[in-house]
Amino acid sequence: MGGEKVLCKSMLYIRIANNEGGFRMKVGLVRHFEVECQLPSIGRLMNPCQFQQWLHEYEMSDIKDGKVEPSVIAWEKCYSSDLPRAVKTAQKMYSNQIIETKALREIVICPPTNRNLKLPVLLWLMLGRIAWMLSHKSQVESKLMFEERVKYILKEIILKDDKDVLIVSHGFLMMFLRKELLKRGFKGPSFKRADNGKIYVFEK
């Protein structure tokens, strides 16, 4: 028991020293490494079923070898989307137990129509994103549901403990995570399209 108290005190002193005399919780946001699955050429047209098949291939795709960014922060916990590209990225960046959760998945984009139209993937993605923004019935998760999911994972799980946390997820989701962190008093960098494998640190 005495040894545990000494260890706890030592960790406390280290945290105080590293944070210049006060506690500053840190949250690191990371977008997964690039994936092997690439966008089809602009000339390749797909119907809704083919587009959904490509989306599935992308979701299950392996990652490319990425450069692990060195970090001076000793992350105490790591949360990751349970999709393969995020989990494999987290495994390269964090050596301890990784907490995988569906709550950190990217939004699911569905074709806004089942009509046998043949369009480029980029156009399907754009139309799907517009349908999602408008909470169209074709989408499995509305914008409101998505925003509530982001708030829940931050408030009820990730920020519940006062620990420095690394979060490995996806580009679009990261924009909403950043927005919610700023609302909660965190300060950190801005980004429009997060770089793959880069750690964006937010402090409070």
Secondary structure, 3 states (H helix, E strand, C coil): CHHHHHHHHHHHHHHHHHCCCCCCCEEEEEECCCECCCCCCCCCCECHHHHHHHHHHHHCCCECCCCCCCCCCCCCEEEEECCHHHHHHHHHHCCCCCEEEHHHCCCCCCCCCCCCCCECHHHHHHHHHHHHHCCCCCCCCCHHHHHHHHHHHHHHHHCCCCCCEEEEECHHHHHHHHHHHHHCCCECCCCCCCCECCEEEEEC
